[in-house]
């Protein structure tokens, strides 16, 4: 099982590092292929002499096994959505370099999800995430909701409306992080600034403008507070 998980993790690593902007959406947003399809492409390259579908079947058969210390998953998509980030955090000693930003935590279905390369995820990337990826996701949900309404598919319309509201909620969280908003006591749960008390006041970042030298623990804290990551508490 450990071999399978490390193999898939390596495939994800290659996918994220190959992305032009260091961001890979879980769904086909902004005319980009979804994460699972890119991972499948990597697996096909790993085993060029094997049928790609059969390779995935064999991998999924392993993921379905009950093995202590590993989350059981029924598909490659489920592993990417519910198991990868938690495993990545543990693999990198709770200092992840690939962050799973999502509109829902735990294993609840998420309307929106994206993997970002922390080392490249600066203020411009966050601005692009909000203005391009989230905007396109919301517009897509609106189109689908309108089509469902026109076709009289009430349940589908309500489902897409729920996704719209969930994605808007994530967008508000990202705005708070981007602005470095502070509400309430300094350092409290509603303080979304990057807190670096060892720096002078004039050296403190204004909003989301991380310094990699400050470390993952400092820079990821606003995202944990906002509930914008798939795993509620990354740094322990």
C-alpha positions, 0 to 999 in steps of 0.5 A, a space after each residue: 500500500 505504501 508503494 501505491 500511495 508514494 507512486 500516486 503522490 509522485 504523479 501528483 507532484 509531477 502534475 503540480 510542478 508542470 502546471 504553468 501557474 502552479 495551480 491544478 483544479 480538481 474539476 475542468 475549470 478555466 479550460 484546463 483538464 482536471 487533476 485526476 485526468 492529469 494524474 492518469 496521464 502520468 500513470 500512462 507515462 510510468 507504464 508505457 507498455 501497459 493498458 492505462 485502464 488496467 493499471 488504474 484498476 489494479 491501483 484502485 483494487 489496492 486502494 480499496 483494501 483495509 490496511 491500518 494507517 491508510 484511508 480506504 478509497 474506492 476510486 482514484 478520484 476519492 483518493 485525490 480528494 480525501 486522502 492525498 493532502 493528509 498523506 502529503 502533510 504527514 510525508 512532509 512532516 506537517 510542512 506541505 509544499 502542495 496545498 489542497 484549497 477546498 470549499 469543504 473540509 474532511 471528506 464532505 463533497 467539495 464544490 471547488 478544489 485546487 492544488 497549489 504549489 506553495 513555493 509559487 503561490 504568491 499574492 499574484 497567484 492568489 489574485 488569479 485563483 479568485 479572479 479566474 478559477 473561482 469565478 469560472 467555477 461559479 459561472 459554470 455552476 450558474 449555467 448548469 443551474 439554469 439548464 437544470 431549471 429549464 429542463 425541470 430538474 429541480 434536484 439538480 438545480 438545487 444542487 448547483 445552487 448549493 455549489 454556488 453558495 459554497 464557492 462564494 463562501 470560499 471566495 469570502 475566506 480567500 478575500 479575508 486572507 488576501 487582505 490580511 483582515 483582522 477582526 477581534 483580538 490580535 492573533 485570534 481566530 479571526 486574525 488572517 494576517 501572516 503573523 511574524 512577531 520577530 519582524 519590525 512593523 515596517 517589514 510585516 507583509 500587507 495581506 497575502 504576501 508570504 516570505 518563504 523564509 518565514 516557514 510553512 507554519 507561519 504562512 499556512 496559519 491564515 488558511 487554517 484559521 479561515 477553514 480554506 484547506 481540505 485538512 482542518 489542522 495541518 501544522 500540529 
